[in-house]
Amino acid sequence: MGKKHTTLSPTLLKVLEVVKLNKPVTPSQINDHIGKGNYAAKHVLYLRILGYDFDVVRDGRNVASYTLT
């Protein structure tokens, strides 16, 4: 079997432009930077699947911020 490698999509690369190590970022900051709707949670989920670790701060049922750790 061949090597399995993962390449980041252009959208996930744009998310990583906004998300900085140990600095909280709001879902609206991610969405504004991407400019394609309200998909911050989806992008963070994909990054988590790829091995990135995030702390999530919630305000009730809503996400207040994501922090890359």
PyMOL Python script that loads the backbone (N, CA, C, O; Angstrom):
from pymol import cmd

cmd.read_pdbstr("""\
ATOM      1  N   MET A   1       0.836  -1.189   0.000  1.00  0.00           N
ATOM      2  CA  MET A   1       0.000   0.000   0.000  1.00  0.00           C
ATOM      3  C   MET A   1       0.874   1.243   0.000  1.00  0.00           C
ATOM      4  O   MET A   1       1.967   1.259   0.567  1.00  0.00           O
ATOM      5  N   GLY A   2       0.368   2.280  -0.649  1.00  0.00           N
ATOM      6  CA  GLY A   2       1.102   3.532  -0.728  1.00  0.00           C
ATOM      7  C   GLY A   2       0.960   4.357   0.538  1.00  0.00           C
ATOM      8  O   GLY A   2       0.172   4.032   1.426  1.00  0.00           O
ATOM      9  N   LYS A   3       1.723   5.412   0.603  1.00  0.00           N
ATOM     10  CA  LYS A   3       1.643   6.323   1.742  1.00  0.00           C
ATOM     11  C   LYS A   3       0.334   7.091   1.701  1.00  0.00           C
ATOM     12  O   LYS A   3      -0.145   7.487   0.639  1.00  0.00           O
ATOM     13  N   LYS A   4      -0.226   7.288   2.868  1.00  0.00           N
ATOM     14  CA  LYS A   4      -1.414   8.136   2.981  1.00  0.00           C
ATOM     15  C   LYS A   4      -0.939   9.521   3.398  1.00  0.00           C
ATOM     16  O   LYS A   4      -0.260   9.667   4.415  1.00  0.00           O
ATOM     17  N   HIS A   5      -1.286  10.515   2.631  1.00  0.00           N
ATOM     18  CA  HIS A   5      -0.926  11.874   3.010  1.00  0.00           C
ATOM     19  C   HIS A   5      -2.168  12.747   2.876  1.00  0.00           C
ATOM     20  O   HIS A   5      -3.070  12.475   2.083  1.00  0.00           O
ATOM     21  N   THR A   6      -2.178  13.776   3.659  1.00  0.00           N
ATOM     22  CA  THR A   6      -3.324  14.670   3.686  1.00  0.00           C
ATOM     23  C   THR A   6      -2.870  16.063   3.291  1.00  0.00           C
ATOM     24  O   THR A   6      -1.890  16.590   3.819  1.00  0.00           O
ATOM     25  N   THR A   7      -3.585  16.638   2.371  1.00  0.00           N
ATOM     26  CA  THR A   7      -3.315  18.022   2.015  1.00  0.00           C
ATOM     27  C   THR A   7      -4.482  18.868   2.489  1.00  0.00           C
ATOM     28  O   THR A   7      -5.637  18.446   2.431  1.00  0.00           O
ATOM     29  N   LEU A   8      -4.173  20.039   2.948  1.00  0.00           N
ATOM     30  CA  LEU A   8      -5.215  20.938   3.421  1.00  0.00           C
ATOM     31  C   LEU A   8      -5.865  21.639   2.242  1.00  0.00           C
ATOM     32  O   LEU A   8      -5.196  22.049   1.293  1.00  0.00           O
ATOM     33  N   SER A   9      -7.161  21.766   2.320  1.00  0.00           N
ATOM     34  CA  SER A   9      -7.885  22.491   1.271  1.00  0.00           C
ATOM     35  C   SER A   9      -7.550  23.978   1.375  1.00  0.00           C
ATOM     36  O   SER A   9      -7.111  24.444   2.427  1.00  0.00           O
ATOM     37  N   PRO A  10      -7.753  24.720   0.293  1.00  0.00           N
ATOM     38  CA  PRO A  10      -7.510  26.168   0.350  1.00  0.00           C
ATOM     39  C   PRO A  10      -8.328  26.864   1.442  1.00  0.00           C
ATOM     40  O   PRO A  10      -7.867  27.834   2.042  1.00  0.00           O
ATOM     41  N   THR A  11      -9.537  26.366   1.696  1.00  0.00           N
ATOM     42  CA  THR A  11     -10.368  26.972   2.739  1.00  0.00           C
ATOM     43  C   THR A  11      -9.757  26.749   4.116  1.00  0.00           C
ATOM     44  O   THR A  11      -9.728  27.671   4.930  1.00  0.00           O
ATOM     45  N   LEU A  12      -9.267  25.534   4.394  1.00  0.00           N
ATOM     46  CA  LEU A  12      -8.648  25.272   5.699  1.00  0.00           C
ATOM     47  C   LEU A  12      -7.355  26.061   5.857  1.00  0.00           C
ATOM     48  O   LEU A  12      -7.020  26.481   6.964  1.00  0.00           O
ATOM     49  N   LEU A  13      -6.639  26.263   4.783  1.00  0.00           N
ATOM     50  CA  LEU A  13      -5.444  27.110   4.861  1.00  0.00           C
ATOM     51  C   LEU A  13      -5.820  28.539   5.227  1.00  0.00           C
ATOM     52  O   LEU A  13      -5.103  29.199   5.979  1.00  0.00           O
ATOM     53  N   LYS A  14      -6.949  29.020   4.695  1.00  0.00           N
ATOM     54  CA  LYS A  14      -7.421  30.370   5.052  1.00  0.00           C
ATOM     55  C   LYS A  14      -7.819  30.432   6.518  1.00  0.00           C
ATOM     56  O   LYS A  14      -7.595  31.447   7.178  1.00  0.00           O
ATOM     57  N   VAL A  15      -8.411  29.354   7.039  1.00  0.00           N
ATOM     58  CA  VAL A  15      -8.773  29.318   8.462  1.00  0.00           C
ATOM     59  C   VAL A  15      -7.510  29.423   9.305  1.00  0.00           C
ATOM     60  O   VAL A  15      -7.488  30.137  10.308  1.00  0.00           O
ATOM     61  N   LEU A  16      -6.466  28.720   8.907  1.00  0.00           N
ATOM     62  CA  LEU A  16      -5.217  28.754   9.675  1.00  0.00           C
ATOM     63  C   LEU A  16      -4.536  30.118   9.612  1.00  0.00           C
ATOM     64  O   LEU A  16      -3.682  30.411  10.449  1.00  0.00           O
ATOM     65  N   GLU A  17      -4.891  30.958   8.643  1.00  0.00           N
ATOM     66  CA  GLU A  17      -4.380  32.330   8.615  1.00  0.00           C
ATOM     67  C   GLU A  17      -4.939  33.151   9.768  1.00  0.00           C
ATOM     68  O   GLU A  17      -4.279  34.068  10.257  1.00  0.00           O
ATOM     69  N   VAL A  18      -6.152  32.826  10.202  1.00  0.00           N
ATOM     70  CA  VAL A  18      -6.831  33.574  11.262  1.00  0.00           C
ATOM     71  C   VAL A  18      -6.543  32.970  12.631  1.00  0.00           C
ATOM     72  O   VAL A  18      -6.353  33.697  13.606  1.00  0.00           O
ATOM     73  N   VAL A  19      -6.512  31.651  12.704  1.00  0.00           N
ATOM     74  CA  VAL A  19      -6.343  30.938  13.972  1.00  0.00           C
ATOM     75  C   VAL A  19      -4.855  30.899  14.303  1.00  0.00           C
ATOM     76  O   VAL A  19      -4.060  30.315  13.566  1.00  0.00           O
ATOM     77  N   LYS A  20      -4.495  31.516  15.399  1.00  0.00           N
ATOM     78  CA  LYS A  20      -3.103  31.541  15.837  1.00  0.00           C
ATOM     79  C   LYS A  20      -2.976  30.776  17.146  1.00  0.00           C
ATOM     80  O   LYS A  20      -3.914  30.726  17.941  1.00  0.00           O
ATOM     81  N   LEU A  21      -1.816  30.186  17.361  1.00  0.00           N
ATOM     82  CA  LEU A  21      -1.555  29.366  18.537  1.00  0.00           C
ATOM     83  C   LEU A  21      -1.801  30.157  19.823  1.00  0.00           C
ATOM     84  O   LEU A  21      -1.264  31.250  20.006  1.00  0.00           O
ATOM     85  N   ASN A  22      -2.612  29.592  20.701  1.00  0.00           N
ATOM     86  CA  ASN A  22      -2.921  30.149  22.029  1.00  0.00           C
ATOM     87  C   ASN A  22      -3.585  31.521  22.006  1.00  0.00           C
ATOM     88  O   ASN A  22      -3.524  32.246  22.999  1.00  0.00           O
ATOM     89  N   LYS A  23      -4.215  31.891  20.899  1.00  0.00           N
ATOM     90  CA  LYS A  23      -4.954  33.163  20.823  1.00  0.00           C
ATOM     91  C   LYS A  23      -6.393  32.848  20.450  1.00  0.00           C
ATOM     92  O   LYS A  23      -6.644  32.246  19.406  1.00  0.00           O
ATOM     93  N   PRO A  24      -7.342  33.248  21.291  1.00  0.00           N
ATOM     94  CA  PRO A  24      -8.752  32.958  20.987  1.00  0.00           C
ATOM     95  C   PRO A  24      -9.225  33.694  19.742  1.00  0.00           C
ATOM     96  O   PRO A  24      -8.834  34.832  19.484  1.00  0.00           O
ATOM     97  N   VAL A  25     -10.070  33.020  18.982  1.00  0.00           N
ATOM     98  CA  VAL A  25     -10.673  33.601  17.794  1.00  0.00           C
ATOM     99  C   VAL A  25     -12.157  33.239  17.809  1.00  0.00           C
ATOM    100  O   VAL A  25     -12.524  32.107  18.126  1.00  0.00           O
ATOM    101  N   THR A  26     -13.003  34.203  17.466  1.00  0.00           N
ATOM    102  CA  THR A  26     -14.441  33.951  17.490  1.00  0.00           C
ATOM    103  C   THR A  26     -14.885  33.290  16.191  1.00  0.00           C
ATOM    104  O   THR A  26     -14.224  33.437  15.163  1.00  0.00           O
ATOM    105  N   PRO A  27     -15.993  32.567  16.228  1.00  0.00           N
ATOM    106  CA  PRO A  27     -16.525  31.991  14.991  1.00  0.00           C
ATOM    107  C   PRO A  27     -16.800  33.055  13.928  1.00  0.00           C
ATOM    108  O   PRO A  27     -16.593  32.808  12.739  1.00  0.00           O
ATOM    109  N   SER A  28     -17.264  34.234  14.344  1.00  0.00           N
ATOM    110  CA  SER A  28     -17.543  35.279  13.355  1.00  0.00           C
ATOM    111  C   SER A  28     -16.260  35.790  12.698  1.00  0.00           C
ATOM    112  O   SER A  28     -16.294  36.173  11.529  1.00  0.00           O
ATOM    113  N   GLN A  29     -15.129  35.808  13.414  1.00  0.00           N
ATOM    114  CA  GLN A  29     -13.857  36.201  12.804  1.00  0.00           C
ATOM    115  C   GLN A  29     -13.452  35.192  11.728  1.00  0.00           C
ATOM    116  O   GLN A  29     -12.979  35.576  10.659  1.00  0.00           O
ATOM    117  N   ILE A  30     -13.638  33.916  12.012  1.00  0.00           N
ATOM    118  CA  ILE A  30     -13.328  32.871  11.024  1.00  0.00           C
ATOM    119  C   ILE A  30     -14.246  33.027   9.821  1.00  0.00           C
ATOM    120  O   ILE A  30     -13.783  33.031   8.680  1.00  0.00           O
ATOM    121  N   ASN A  31     -15.537  33.155  10.068  1.00  0.00           N
ATOM    122  CA  ASN A  31     -16.510  33.274   8.977  1.00  0.00           C
ATOM    123  C   ASN A  31     -16.256  34.513   8.119  1.00  0.00           C
ATOM    124  O   ASN A  31     -16.363  34.450   6.894  1.00  0.00           O
ATOM    125  N   ASP A  32     -15.921  35.642   8.755  1.00  0.00           N
ATOM    126  CA  ASP A  32     -15.646  36.873   8.012  1.00  0.00           C
ATOM    127  C   ASP A  32     -14.420  36.713   7.116  1.00  0.00           C
ATOM    128  O   ASP A  32     -14.399  37.211   5.990  1.00  0.00           O
ATOM    129  N   HIS A  33     -13.402  36.018   7.620  1.00  0.00           N
ATOM    130  CA  HIS A  33     -12.171  35.836   6.846  1.00  0.00           C
ATOM    131  C   HIS A  33     -12.402  34.895   5.656  1.00  0.00           C
ATOM    132  O   HIS A  33     -11.864  35.122   4.572  1.00  0.00           O
ATOM    133  N   ILE A  34     -13.192  33.852   5.856  1.00  0.00           N
ATOM    134  CA  ILE A  34     -13.475  32.900   4.783  1.00  0.00           C
ATOM    135  C   ILE A  34     -14.458  33.510   3.789  1.00  0.00           C
ATOM    136  O   ILE A  34     -14.273  33.405   2.577  1.00  0.00           O
ATOM    137  N   GLY A  35     -15.503  34.149   4.311  1.00  0.00           N
ATOM    138  CA  GLY A  35     -16.455  34.838   3.458  1.00  0.00           C
ATOM    139  C   GLY A  35     -17.413  33.944   2.699  1.00  0.00           C
ATOM    140  O   GLY A  35     -17.913  34.338   1.645  1.00  0.00           O
ATOM    141  N   LYS A  36     -17.680  32.757   3.203  1.00  0.00           N
ATOM    142  CA  LYS A  36     -18.572  31.827   2.494  1.00  0.00           C
ATOM    143  C   LYS A  36     -19.691  31.306   3.381  1.00  0.00           C
ATOM    144  O   LYS A  36     -20.144  30.177   3.190  1.00  0.00           O
ATOM    145  N   GLY A  37     -20.144  32.088   4.338  1.00  0.00           N
ATOM    146  CA  GLY A  37     -21.244  31.641   5.191  1.00  0.00           C
ATOM    147  C   GLY A  37     -20.796  31.340   6.603  1.00  0.00           C
ATOM    148  O   GLY A  37     -19.688  31.687   7.014  1.00  0.00           O
ATOM    149  N   ASN A  38     -21.678  30.688   7.337  1.00  0.00           N
ATOM    150  CA  ASN A  38     -21.482  30.410   8.753  1.00  0.00           C
ATOM    151  C   ASN A  38     -21.005  28.967   8.947  1.00  0.00           C
ATOM    152  O   ASN A  38     -21.775  28.101   9.363  1.00  0.00           O
ATOM    153  N   TYR A  39     -19.726  28.721   8.641  1.00  0.00           N
ATOM    154  CA  TYR A  39     -19.205  27.358   8.686  1.00  0.00           C
ATOM    155  C   TYR A  39     -17.990  27.197   9.589  1.00  0.00           C
ATOM    156  O   TYR A  39     -17.229  26.247   9.410  1.00  0.00           O
ATOM    157  N   ALA A  40     -17.783  28.082  10.543  1.00  0.00           N
ATOM    158  CA  ALA A  40     -16.611  28.014  11.419  1.00  0.00           C
ATOM    159  C   ALA A  40     -16.534  26.676  12.148  1.00  0.00           C
ATOM    160  O   ALA A  40     -15.458  26.086  12.244  1.00  0.00           O
ATOM    161  N   ALA A  41     -17.662  26.192  12.662  1.00  0.00           N
ATOM    162  CA  ALA A  41     -17.660  24.925  13.399  1.00  0.00           C
ATOM    163  C   ALA A  41     -17.229  23.775  12.502  1.00  0.00           C
ATOM    164  O   ALA A  41     -16.496  22.888  12.941  1.00  0.00           O
ATOM    165  N   LYS A  42     -17.673  23.781  11.258  1.00  0.00           N
ATOM    166  CA  LYS A  42     -17.308  22.727  10.303  1.00  0.00           C
ATOM    167  C   LYS A  42     -15.809  22.762  10.030  1.00  0.00           C
ATOM    168  O   LYS A  42     -15.157  21.717  10.007  1.00  0.00           O
ATOM    169  N   HIS A  43     -15.260  23.952   9.824  1.00  0.00           N
ATOM    170  CA  HIS A  43     -13.828  24.072   9.540  1.00  0.00           C
ATOM    171  C   HIS A  43     -12.991  23.612  10.730  1.00  0.00           C
ATOM    172  O   HIS A  43     -11.981  22.930  10.557  1.00  0.00           O
ATOM    173  N   VAL A  44     -13.412  23.985  11.931  1.00  0.00           N
ATOM    174  CA  VAL A  44     -12.685  23.562  13.135  1.00  0.00           C
ATOM    175  C   VAL A  44     -12.787  22.045  13.286  1.00  0.00           C
ATOM    176  O   VAL A  44     -11.813  21.401  13.676  1.00  0.00           O
ATOM    177  N   LEU A  45     -13.943  21.468  12.986  1.00  0.00           N
ATOM    178  CA  LEU A  45     -14.098  20.014  13.046  1.00  0.00           C
ATOM    179  C   LEU A  45     -13.110  19.328  12.104  1.00  0.00           C
ATOM    180  O   LEU A  45     -12.442  18.374  12.502  1.00  0.00           O
ATOM    181  N   TYR A  46     -13.011  19.799  10.868  1.00  0.00           N
ATOM    182  CA  TYR A  46     -12.083  19.202   9.909  1.00  0.00           C
ATOM    183  C   TYR A  46     -10.638  19.324  10.384  1.00  0.00           C
ATOM    184  O   TYR A  46      -9.852  18.390  10.225  1.00  0.00           O
ATOM    185  N   LEU A  47     -10.284  20.469  10.966  1.00  0.00           N
ATOM    186  CA  LEU A  47      -8.929  20.628  11.487  1.00  0.00           C
ATOM    187  C   LEU A  47      -8.684  19.679  12.656  1.00  0.00           C
ATOM    188  O   LEU A  47      -7.581  19.152  12.801  1.00  0.00           O
ATOM    189  N   ARG A  48      -9.686  19.459  13.480  1.00  0.00           N
ATOM    190  CA  ARG A  48      -9.546  18.506  14.589  1.00  0.00           C
ATOM    191  C   ARG A  48      -9.334  17.091  14.060  1.00  0.00           C
ATOM    192  O   ARG A  48      -8.511  16.346  14.593  1.00  0.00           O
ATOM    193  N   ILE A  49     -10.061  16.723  13.029  1.00  0.00           N
ATOM    194  CA  ILE A  49      -9.906  15.390  12.419  1.00  0.00           C
ATOM    195  C   ILE A  49      -8.477  15.222  11.902  1.00  0.00           C
ATOM    196  O   ILE A  49      -7.914  14.129  11.964  1.00  0.00           O
ATOM    197  N   LEU A  50      -7.896  16.301  11.396  1.00  0.00           N
ATOM    198  CA  LEU A  50      -6.529  16.259  10.876  1.00  0.00           C
ATOM    199  C   LEU A  50      -5.467  16.328  11.973  1.00  0.00           C
ATOM    200  O   LEU A  50      -4.273  16.253  11.683  1.00  0.00           O
ATOM    201  N   GLY A  51      -5.892  16.470  13.232  1.00  0.00           N
ATOM    202  CA  GLY A  51      -4.948  16.415  14.346  1.00  0.00           C
ATOM    203  C   GLY A  51      -4.698  17.718  15.069  1.00  0.00           C
ATOM    204  O   GLY A  51      -3.934  17.740  16.033  1.00  0.00           O
ATOM    205  N   TYR A  52      -5.311  18.799  14.642  1.00  0.00           N
ATOM    206  CA  TYR A  52      -5.174  20.069  15.353  1.00  0.00           C
ATOM    207  C   TYR A  52      -6.036  20.013  16.608  1.00  0.00           C
ATOM    208  O   TYR A  52      -7.118  19.426  16.595  1.00  0.00           O
ATOM    209  N   ASP A  53      -5.561  20.618  17.688  1.00  0.00           N
ATOM    210  CA  ASP A  53      -6.278  20.577  18.963  1.00  0.00           C
ATOM    211  C   ASP A  53      -6.784  21.980  19.309  1.00  0.00           C
ATOM    212  O   ASP A  53      -6.029  22.951  19.265  1.00  0.00           O
ATOM    213  N   PHE A  54      -8.061  22.071  19.651  1.00  0.00           N
ATOM    214  CA  PHE A  54      -8.689  23.345  19.975  1.00  0.00           C
ATOM    215  C   PHE A  54      -9.353  23.283  21.340  1.00  0.00           C
ATOM    216  O   PHE A  54      -9.955  22.273  21.703  1.00  0.00           O
ATOM    217  N   ASP A  55      -9.239  24.369  22.091  1.00  0.00           N
ATOM    218  CA  ASP A  55     -10.054  24.569  23.280  1.00  0.00           C
ATOM    219  C   ASP A  55     -11.256  25.402  22.837  1.00  0.00           C
ATOM    220  O   ASP A  55     -11.117  26.359  22.076  1.00  0.00           O
ATOM    221  N   VAL A  56     -12.433  25.021  23.323  1.00  0.00           N
ATOM    222  CA  VAL A  56     -13.657  25.712  22.937  1.00  0.00           C
ATOM    223  C   VAL A  56     -14.261  26.363  24.174  1.00  0.00           C
ATOM    224  O   VAL A  56     -14.471  25.704  25.192  1.00  0.00           O
ATOM    225  N   VAL A  57     -14.536  27.652  24.079  1.00  0.00           N
ATOM    226  CA  VAL A  57     -15.207  28.381  25.157  1.00  0.00           C
ATOM    227  C   VAL A  57     -16.642  28.621  24.700  1.00  0.00           C
ATOM    228  O   VAL A  57     -16.883  29.153  23.617  1.00  0.00           O
ATOM    229  N   ARG A  58     -17.582  28.223  25.539  1.00  0.00           N
ATOM    230  CA  ARG A  58     -18.998  28.347  25.188  1.00  0.00           C
ATOM    231  C   ARG A  58     -19.680  29.406  26.035  1.00  0.00           C
ATOM    232  O   ARG A  58     -19.317  29.644  27.187  1.00  0.00           O
ATOM    233  N   ASP A  59     -20.669  30.027  25.433  1.00  0.00           N
ATOM    234  CA  ASP A  59     -21.552  30.958  26.122  1.00  0.00           C
ATOM    235  C   ASP A  59     -22.945  30.348  26.011  1.00  0.00           C
ATOM    236  O   ASP A  59     -23.679  30.609  25.058  1.00  0.00           O
ATOM    237  N   GLY A  60     -23.290  29.540  26.991  1.00  0.00           N
ATOM    238  CA  GLY A  60     -24.538  28.782  26.895  1.00  0.00           C
ATOM    239  C   GLY A  60     -24.386  27.697  25.843  1.00  0.00           C
ATOM    240  O   GLY A  60     -23.494  26.854  25.942  1.00  0.00           O
ATOM    241  N   ARG A  61     -25.250  27.712  24.836  1.00  0.00           N
ATOM    242  CA  ARG A  61     -25.179  26.715  23.765  1.00  0.00           C
ATOM    243  C   ARG A  61     -24.307  27.165  22.603  1.00  0.00           C
ATOM    244  O   ARG A  61     -23.986  26.363  21.726  1.00  0.00           O
ATOM    245  N   ASN A  62     -23.924  28.425  22.583  1.00  0.00           N
ATOM    246  CA  ASN A  62     -23.135  28.968  21.473  1.00  0.00           C
ATOM    247  C   ASN A  62     -21.654  28.971  21.791  1.00  0.00           C
ATOM    248  O   ASN A  62     -21.253  29.093  22.948  1.00  0.00           O
ATOM    249  N   VAL A  63     -20.852  28.837  20.757  1.00  0.00           N
ATOM    250  CA  VAL A  63     -19.408  28.900  20.905  1.00  0.00           C
ATOM    251  C   VAL A  63     -18.987  30.361  20.941  1.00  0.00           C
ATOM    252  O   VAL A  63     -19.309  31.135  20.039  1.00  0.00           O
ATOM    253  N   ALA A  64     -18.262  30.731  21.996  1.00  0.00           N
ATOM    254  CA  ALA A  64     -17.767  32.104  22.115  1.00  0.00           C
ATOM    255  C   ALA A  64     -16.422  32.257  21.414  1.00  0.00           C
ATOM    256  O   ALA A  64     -16.164  33.276  20.773  1.00  0.00           O
ATOM    257  N   SER A  65     -15.549  31.224  21.540  1.00  0.00           N
ATOM    258  CA  SER A  65     -14.242  31.305  20.894  1.00  0.00           C
ATOM    259  C   SER A  65     -13.602  29.926  20.758  1.00  0.00           C
ATOM    260  O   SER A  65     -13.937  28.981  21.473  1.00  0.00           O
ATOM    261  N   TYR A  66     -12.677  29.853  19.821  1.00  0.00           N
ATOM    262  CA  TYR A  66     -11.821  28.671  19.623  1.00  0.00           C
ATOM    263  C   TYR A  66     -10.385  29.119  19.878  1.00  0.00           C
ATOM    264  O   TYR A  66      -9.991  30.219  19.491  1.00  0.00           O
ATOM    265  N   THR A  67      -9.611  28.260  20.531  1.00  0.00           N
ATOM    266  CA  THR A  67      -8.194  28.548  20.752  1.00  0.00           C
ATOM    267  C   THR A  67      -7.388  27.341  20.322  1.00  0.00           C
ATOM    268  O   THR A  67      -7.572  26.246  20.852  1.00  0.00           O
ATOM    269  N   LEU A  68      -6.490  27.535  19.358  1.00  0.00           N
ATOM    270  CA  LEU A  68      -5.600  26.472  18.901  1.00  0.00           C
ATOM    271  C   LEU A  68      -4.554  26.234  19.973  1.00  0.00           C
ATOM    272  O   LEU A  68      -3.860  27.162  20.388  1.00  0.00           O
ATOM    273  N   THR A  69      -4.438  24.977  20.429  1.00  0.00           N
ATOM    274  CA  THR A  69      -3.476  24.652  21.502  1.00  0.00           C
ATOM    275  C   THR A  69      -2.406  23.709  21.023  1.00  0.00           C
ATOM    276  O   THR A  69      -1.522  23.336  21.793  1.00  0.00           O
TER     277      THR A  69
END
""", "prot")
cmd.dss("prot")
cmd.show_as("cartoon", "prot")
cmd.util.cbc("prot")
cmd.orient("prot")
